[in-house]
C-alpha cells in the first residue's frame, strides 16, 4: 500500500454547493402561483376541487342534500350517500357523469363509486327575526324625494346603532 505521489499538492476539500439565488426584486403574481398551488394540487386535483365546490349546482338541490363528493382519483369519483339514494344513483350514473363532465369542461369522471357513509348535515340556523325599522330622522331643509327618504333612513340606523353602544 503505497501512496501515489502528489507532487507536493494537497487535495482540496470539495466546495459546498452554492445556495440558490434569491430574487429580492418584484415578481409577478403569476410567477408565484405554481409554487404555492403545487402542494395543494398534490392533495386534490383542480377538477376535484371544482366538483366539490359546485356540487349543488351540478347535481341539483335534491341530490346535493343526499350526496357528498369525497374524492376524485384516476377518473373514479367517490360519492358519500345516504341510505337508499345509492340505488337511485346507480340508475342515474350515466346522466350524472355526463353532467359532471360538462361542468368540468373535460372528461374528469369515468365512473362513480358509491359509499353509504353520509353524515347528515346540521340544519342551517334560522335567521334572526327582523325588527321593525327605526323611525326616520327628520330632515326639514331638504326637498321631498328619494334622496331625502334614503338619508332619513340612514340617519335612523346610525342613531339606533350609536344608542346600542
BELMOHU-V965101 format. One record per residue. N is the residue number from 1. PHI is phi in whole degrees, -180 to 180 (999 if undefined). Layout:
N|PHI + N|PHI
This chain:
1|999 + 2|-110 + 3|-86 + 4|-76 + 5|-66 + 6|-107 + 7|57 + 8|79 + 9|-107 + 10|-93 + 11|-72 + 12|-84 + 13|-68 + 14|-65 + 15|-72 + 16|-64 + 17|-64 + 18|-68 + 19|-74 + 20|-65 + 21|-70 + 22|-103 + 23|-98 + 24|-93 + 25|-92 + 26|-73 + 27|-128 + 28|-74 + 29|-64 + 30|-62 + 31|-75 + 32|-88 + 33|-57 + 34|-59 + 35|-68 + 36|-79 + 37|-81 + 38|-55 + 39|-63 + 40|-69 + 41|-75 + 42|-68 + 43|-77 + 44|-151 + 45|-71 + 46|-61 + 47|-64 + 48|-65 + 49|-63 + 50|-67 + 51|-64 + 52|-66 + 53|-69 + 54|-103 + 55|-57 + 56|-64 + 57|-73 + 58|-74 + 59|-101 + 60|96 + 61|-66 + 62|-66 + 63|-70 + 64|-66 + 65|-70 + 66|-104 + 67|-136 + 68|-141 + 69|-72 + 70|-97 + 71|-161 + 72|-126 + 73|-142 + 74|54 + 75|82 + 76|-109 + 77|-95 + 78|-91 + 79|-115 + 80|-86 + 81|-138 + 82|-98 + 83|43 + 84|-74 + 85|-66 + 86|-60 + 87|-64 + 88|-66 + 89|-66 + 90|-63 + 91|-77 + 92|-90 + 93|-55 + 94|-60 + 95|-68 + 96|-66 + 97|-63 + 98|-62 + 99|-66 + 100|-65 + 101|-67 + 102|-66 + 103|-69 + 104|-80 + 105|91 + 106|-155 + 107|-81 + 108|-84 + 109|-118 + 110|-107 + 111|-151 + 112|-114 + 113|-119 + 114|-102 + 115|-127 + 116|-87 + 117|-144 + 118|-70 + 119|-90 + 120|-61 + 121|-78 + 122|-68 + 123|-66 + 124|-63 + 125|-66 + 126|-70 + 127|-65 + 128|-64 + 129|-64 + 130|-77 + 131|-89 + 132|-66 + 133|-65 + 134|-67 + 135|-65 + 136|-66 + 137|-81 + 138|-77 + 139|-125 + 140|-75 + 141|-95 + 142|-122 + 143|-70 + 144|-63 + 145|158 + 146|-67 + 147|-66 + 148|-63 + 149|-64 + 150|-66 + 151|-68 + 152|-66 + 153|-67 + 154|-63 + 155|-61 + 156|-66 + 157|-65 + 158|-64 + 159|-64 + 160|-65 + 161|-69 + 162|-70 + 163|-75 + 164|-73 + 165|-80
